Structure formats: C-alpha cells, structure tokens
Amino acid sequence: MKSENIPADIKSKSLKETRDEIDEILSKLEKQETNLDESIGDYQRLIHLNKHIDQLFKKKFKEISEKKNND
C-alpha cells in the first residue's frame, strides 16, 4: 500500500491521534453487535492507520539517523 492510497484525513493525524482511532476501532470490533459490512470498513481503515504509523516511524528513524550522521 503506497502513501498515496492513505486517505488525507489519516495522513494529517499525529501518532497519538492515529493510535487513539485504532483503539476505538478495535474496541468496536471486539463487541459482538457490529455487522459484517461495518467490520470490513473498519478493518480497511485499520490497515490505512497502521500503514500511516509505519510511515511516521520510518520518517522519524530517517531524521534520527541523519542527525546522528551529522554529529
């Protein structure tokens, strides 16, 4: 999944906001009252949120590595 596939509303989230939304979705999915169509949409959103977190960590790692190399 490439960066451009991540919805703009997710790309603009901070790490904390992303984690909070993931927690909300997971809580919702753990309840047995959810229907299949909603669960599929929630699961797809989780995939996007997870990819966003991965990109945030990669960006931060790159920044740290560059700073370390410049010191």
DSSP file (Angstrom, degrees, kcal/mol; ACC not computed):
  #  RESIDUE AA STRUCTURE BP1 BP2  ACC     N-H-->O    O-->H-N    N-H-->O    O-->H-N    TCO  KAPPA ALPHA  PHI   PSI    X-CA   Y-CA   Z-CA
    1    1 A M              0   0    0      0, 0.0     2,-0.1     0, 0.0     5,-0.0   0.000 360.0 360.0 360.0 119.2    0.0    0.0    0.0
    2    2 A K    >   -     0   0    0      1,-0.1     3,-1.8     3,-0.0     4,-0.4  -0.402 360.0-107.6 -84.2 161.8    1.6    3.2   -1.1
    3    3 A S  G >  S+     0   0    0      1,-0.3     3,-1.7     2,-0.2    -1,-0.1   0.853 117.0  60.4 -55.0 -39.2    1.4    6.5    0.7
    4    4 A E  G 3  S+     0   0    0      1,-0.3    -1,-0.3     4,-0.0     4,-0.1   0.666  96.1  62.9 -69.5 -12.9   -1.0    8.0   -1.9
    5    5 A N  G <  S+     0   0    0     -3,-1.8    -1,-0.3     2,-0.1    -2,-0.2   0.595  82.0  95.0 -83.1 -11.5   -3.5    5.3   -1.0
    6    6 A I  S <  S-     0   0    0     -3,-1.7     5,-0.1    -4,-0.4    43,-0.0  -0.693  87.4-111.8 -82.7 125.8   -3.8    6.5    2.5
    7    7 A P    >>  -     0   0    0      0, 0.0     4,-2.2     0, 0.0     3,-1.2  -0.197  21.2-119.5 -57.3 148.5   -6.8    8.9    2.9
    8    8 A A  H 3> S+     0   0    0      1,-0.3     4,-1.5     2,-0.2     5,-0.1   0.827 111.8  60.6 -59.7 -34.9   -5.9   12.5    3.6
    9    9 A D  H 34 S+     0   0    0      1,-0.2    -1,-0.3     2,-0.2     4,-0.1   0.781 109.6  43.4 -67.6 -23.4   -7.7   12.5    6.9
   10   10 A I  H X4 S+     0   0    0     -3,-1.2     3,-1.9     2,-0.2    -2,-0.2   0.874 107.9  57.8 -83.8 -41.9   -5.4    9.8    8.1
   11   11 A K  H 3< S+     0   0    0     -4,-2.2    -2,-0.2     1,-0.3    -3,-0.1   0.797 104.1  54.2 -57.5 -29.0   -2.2   11.4    6.7
   12   12 A S  T 3< S+     0   0    0     -4,-1.5    -1,-0.3    -5,-0.2     2,-0.2   0.520  88.5 104.3 -85.8  -4.1   -2.9   14.5    8.7
   13   13 A K    <   -     0   0    0     -3,-1.9     2,-0.1    -5,-0.1    -3,-0.0  -0.477  67.6-128.5 -80.8 147.0   -3.1   12.6   12.0
   14   14 A S     >  -     0   0    0     -2,-0.2     4,-2.4     1,-0.1     5,-0.2  -0.334  34.1 -99.8 -78.4 171.7   -0.4   12.6   14.6
   15   15 A L  H  > S+     0   0    0      1,-0.2     4,-2.6     2,-0.2     5,-0.2   0.917 124.8  48.9 -60.1 -43.8    0.9    9.4   16.1
   16   16 A K  H  > S+     0   0    0      2,-0.2     4,-2.6     1,-0.2    -1,-0.2   0.922 111.0  49.2 -64.2 -44.3   -1.3    9.8   19.2
   17   17 A E  H  > S+     0   0    0      1,-0.2     4,-2.2     2,-0.2    -1,-0.2   0.899 112.0  49.6 -61.0 -40.4   -4.4   10.6   17.1
   18   18 A T  H  X S+     0   0    0     -4,-2.4     4,-2.3     2,-0.2    -2,-0.2   0.930 111.6  47.5 -65.1 -45.9   -3.8    7.5   15.0
   19   19 A R  H  X S+     0   0    0     -4,-2.6     4,-2.6     1,-0.2    -2,-0.2   0.896 110.1  53.4 -62.9 -39.6   -3.3    5.3   18.0
   20   20 A D  H  X S+     0   0    0     -4,-2.6     4,-2.2     2,-0.2    -1,-0.2   0.917 110.0  47.2 -61.8 -42.9   -6.5    6.6   19.6
   21   21 A E  H  X S+     0   0    0     -4,-2.2     4,-2.6     2,-0.2     5,-0.2   0.903 110.5  52.5 -66.5 -39.4   -8.5    5.9   16.5
   22   22 A I  H  X S+     0   0    0     -4,-2.3     4,-2.8     1,-0.2     5,-0.2   0.930 109.1  50.1 -59.9 -44.7   -7.0    2.4   16.3
   23   23 A D  H  X S+     0   0    0     -4,-2.6     4,-2.3     1,-0.2    -1,-0.2   0.904 110.4  50.2 -60.4 -41.4   -8.0    1.8   19.9
   24   24 A E  H  X S+     0   0    0     -4,-2.2     4,-2.2     2,-0.2    -2,-0.2   0.930 112.5  46.1 -62.4 -45.9  -11.6    3.0   19.2
   25   25 A I  H  X S+     0   0    0     -4,-2.6     4,-2.8     1,-0.2     5,-0.2   0.915 111.9  50.9 -65.6 -42.8  -11.9    0.7   16.2
   26   26 A L  H  X S+     0   0    0     -4,-2.8     4,-1.8     1,-0.2    -1,-0.2   0.903 110.1  50.1 -62.6 -40.0  -10.5   -2.3   18.0
   27   27 A S  H  X S+     0   0    0     -4,-2.3     4,-0.8    -5,-0.2    -1,-0.2   0.919 112.0  48.4 -61.9 -42.9  -12.9   -1.8   20.9
   28   28 A K  H >< S+     0   0    0     -4,-2.2     3,-0.8     1,-0.2     6,-0.3   0.910 111.1  49.5 -63.8 -43.0  -15.8   -1.5   18.4
   29   29 A L  H 3< S+     0   0    0     -4,-2.8    -1,-0.2     1,-0.2    -2,-0.2   0.794 103.3  61.0 -68.9 -27.3  -14.7   -4.7   16.6
   30   30 A E  H 3< S+     0   0    0     -4,-1.8    -1,-0.2    -5,-0.2     2,-0.2   0.746  87.7  88.2 -71.4 -22.1  -14.4   -6.6   19.8
   31   31 A K  S X< S-     0   0    0     -4,-0.8     3,-0.8    -3,-0.8    -3,-0.0  -0.562  76.3-141.4 -76.3 141.8  -18.1   -6.1   20.5
   32   32 A Q  T 3  S+     0   0    0     -2,-0.2    -1,-0.1     1,-0.2    -3,-0.1   0.584  88.7  76.9 -80.4 -10.5  -20.3   -8.7   19.0
   33   33 A E  T 3   +     0   0    0     -5,-0.1    -1,-0.2     2,-0.0    -4,-0.1   0.608  69.0 106.0 -78.9 -10.7  -23.0   -6.3   17.9
   34   34 A T    <   -     0   0    0     -3,-0.8     2,-0.2    -6,-0.3    -5,-0.0  -0.370  67.7-127.7 -71.9 147.7  -21.2   -4.9   14.9
   35   35 A N     >  -     0   0    0      1,-0.1     4,-2.3    -2,-0.1     5,-0.2  -0.535  20.7-110.3 -93.4 165.0  -22.3   -6.0   11.5
   36   36 A L  H  > S+     0   0    0      1,-0.2     4,-2.4     2,-0.2     5,-0.2   0.882 114.0  53.5 -62.1 -42.9  -20.1   -7.5    8.8
   37   37 A D  H  > S+     0   0    0      1,-0.2     4,-1.8     2,-0.2    -1,-0.2   0.915 112.3  44.7 -61.6 -43.1  -20.3   -4.5    6.4
   38   38 A E  H  > S+     0   0    0      1,-0.2     4,-2.7     2,-0.2    -1,-0.2   0.900 111.6  54.0 -65.6 -40.2  -19.2   -2.1    9.1
   39   39 A S  H  X S+     0   0    0     -4,-2.3     4,-2.6     1,-0.2    -2,-0.2   0.883 106.7  51.1 -62.8 -39.3  -16.5   -4.5   10.3
   40   40 A I  H  X S+     0   0    0     -4,-2.4     4,-2.3     2,-0.2    -1,-0.2   0.929 112.1  46.7 -64.6 -44.8  -15.0   -4.7    6.8
   41   41 A G  H  X S+     0   0    0     -4,-1.8     4,-2.1     1,-0.2    -2,-0.2   0.903 113.4  49.0 -62.8 -41.4  -14.8   -0.9    6.5
   42   42 A D  H  X S+     0   0    0     -4,-2.7     4,-2.4     2,-0.2    -2,-0.2   0.905 110.2  51.2 -64.8 -41.2  -13.3   -0.7   10.0
   43   43 A Y  H  X S+     0   0    0     -4,-2.6     4,-1.9     2,-0.2    -2,-0.2   0.913 109.5  49.9 -63.8 -42.2  -10.7   -3.3    9.1
   44   44 A Q  H  X S+     0   0    0     -4,-2.3     4,-1.8     1,-0.2    -1,-0.2   0.891 110.1  50.8 -63.6 -38.6   -9.7   -1.5    5.9
   45   45 A R  H  X S+     0   0    0     -4,-2.1     4,-2.8     1,-0.2    -1,-0.2   0.899 106.4  55.3 -65.1 -39.4   -9.4    1.7    7.9
   46   46 A L  H  X S+     0   0    0     -4,-2.4     4,-2.7     1,-0.2    -2,-0.2   0.894 104.8  53.5 -59.1 -39.7   -7.2   -0.1   10.4
   47   47 A I  H  X S+     0   0    0     -4,-1.9     4,-2.2     2,-0.2    -1,-0.2   0.928 110.9  45.9 -61.2 -45.0   -4.9   -1.1    7.5
   48   48 A H  H  X S+     0   0    0     -4,-1.8     4,-2.2     2,-0.2    -2,-0.2   0.918 113.2  49.5 -63.7 -43.6   -4.6    2.5    6.4
   49   49 A L  H  X S+     0   0    0     -4,-2.8     4,-2.2     1,-0.2    -2,-0.2   0.904 110.7  50.1 -62.7 -41.6   -3.9    3.7   10.0
   50   50 A N  H  X S+     0   0    0     -4,-2.7     4,-2.3     1,-0.2    -1,-0.2   0.904 110.1  50.0 -63.9 -41.9   -1.3    1.0   10.5
   51   51 A K  H  X S+     0   0    0     -4,-2.2     4,-2.3     2,-0.2    -1,-0.2   0.886 108.9  53.1 -63.9 -38.3    0.5    2.0    7.3
   52   52 A H  H  X S+     0   0    0     -4,-2.2     4,-2.4     2,-0.2    -2,-0.2   0.923 108.6  49.1 -62.9 -44.5    0.4    5.6    8.4
   53   53 A I  H  X S+     0   0    0     -4,-2.2     4,-2.4     1,-0.2    -2,-0.2   0.917 109.4  53.1 -60.8 -42.6    2.0    4.7   11.7
   54   54 A D  H  X S+     0   0    0     -4,-2.3     4,-2.3     1,-0.2    -1,-0.2   0.913 109.9  47.8 -58.6 -43.6    4.7    2.7    9.8
   55   55 A Q  H  X S+     0   0    0     -4,-2.3     4,-2.4     2,-0.2    -1,-0.2   0.882 109.4  53.0 -66.7 -38.0    5.4    5.8    7.7
   56   56 A L  H  X S+     0   0    0     -4,-2.4     4,-2.3     2,-0.2    -2,-0.2   0.919 111.0  46.9 -62.3 -42.8    5.6    8.1   10.7
   57   57 A F  H  X S+     0   0    0     -4,-2.4     4,-2.7     2,-0.2    -2,-0.2   0.901 111.7  50.2 -66.7 -40.4    8.2    5.7   12.4
   58   58 A K  H  X S+     0   0    0     -4,-2.3     4,-2.4     2,-0.2    -2,-0.2   0.910 111.2  49.4 -63.3 -41.5   10.2    5.4    9.2
   59   59 A K  H  X S+     0   0    0     -4,-2.4     4,-2.3     2,-0.2    -2,-0.2   0.932 113.1  46.2 -62.6 -45.6   10.3    9.2    8.8
   60   60 A K  H  X S+     0   0    0     -4,-2.3     4,-2.5     1,-0.2    -2,-0.2   0.903 111.4  52.1 -65.0 -41.0   11.4    9.7   12.4
   61   61 A F  H  X S+     0   0    0     -4,-2.7     4,-2.7     1,-0.2    -1,-0.2   0.912 109.7  49.7 -60.3 -43.1   14.0    7.0   12.1
   62   62 A K  H  X S+     0   0    0     -4,-2.4     4,-2.6     2,-0.2    -2,-0.2   0.914 110.6  49.9 -62.5 -43.1   15.4    8.7    9.0
   63   63 A E  H  X S+     0   0    0     -4,-2.3     4,-2.2     2,-0.2    -2,-0.2   0.912 112.9  46.4 -61.1 -43.5   15.5   12.0   10.8
   64   64 A I  H  X S+     0   0    0     -4,-2.5     4,-2.6     2,-0.2    -2,-0.2   0.911 112.7  49.9 -65.7 -43.0   17.4   10.5   13.8
   65   65 A S  H  X S+     0   0    0     -4,-2.7     4,-2.3     2,-0.2    -2,-0.2   0.913 111.8  47.8 -62.8 -43.7   19.8    8.7   11.5
   66   66 A E  H  X S+     0   0    0     -4,-2.6     4,-1.6     2,-0.2    -1,-0.2   0.905 112.5  49.0 -64.8 -40.6   20.6   11.8    9.6
   67   67 A K  H  X S+     0   0    0     -4,-2.2     4,-1.0     1,-0.2    -2,-0.2   0.913 111.1  49.9 -65.3 -41.6   21.1   13.8   12.8
   68   68 A K  H  < S+     0   0    0     -4,-2.6     3,-0.5     1,-0.2    -1,-0.2   0.898 110.5  50.0 -63.2 -40.6   23.4   11.1   14.2
   69   69 A N  H  < S+     0   0    0     -4,-2.3    -1,-0.2     1,-0.2    -2,-0.2   0.787 109.2  52.4 -69.5 -27.7   25.4   11.1   11.0
   70   70 A N  H  <        0   0    0     -4,-1.6    -1,-0.2     1,-0.2    -2,-0.2   0.668 360.0 360.0 -82.2 -16.8   25.8   14.9   11.0
   71   71 A D     <        0   0    0     -4,-1.0    -1,-0.2    -3,-0.5    -2,-0.2   0.471 360.0 360.0 -80.9 360.0   27.1   14.9   14.6
